[in-house]
């Protein structure tokens, strides 16, 4: 990736980290048969497919906040119909990924320095992006737990990256 594609080297580095992290999510989505996507280890936890869809919806909310300057989880509808098909879910995720990267490429100097309104919290743009990366990684830990409880094999990329069996 050419760092000159992005307004700062830090944004370019973040995009690289995001792509690596999201690639693991895609690997998991493709590796699991749809029959196990409705598994949940507990009645109060979402199913695997709902968890992965949630991660994509949250990314869309973060993207909207980059554009508007305000984080609003309630303002972004859940895309629950995507839970019916792994292919449609992956398509939605790839679309949101492309929109996020395009939005980061197009950041104006004002957007780079404007904090994102999170109620009382006012993180910088880079902090906001780090929270998105942390959110995805948090869910990957949950999904690894789901897979272990259900005795599901993890993709090779997960085994190598996280040293999981």
Order of alpha helices (4+ residues) and beta strands (2+ residues): alpha-alpha-alpha-alpha-beta-beta-alpha-alpha
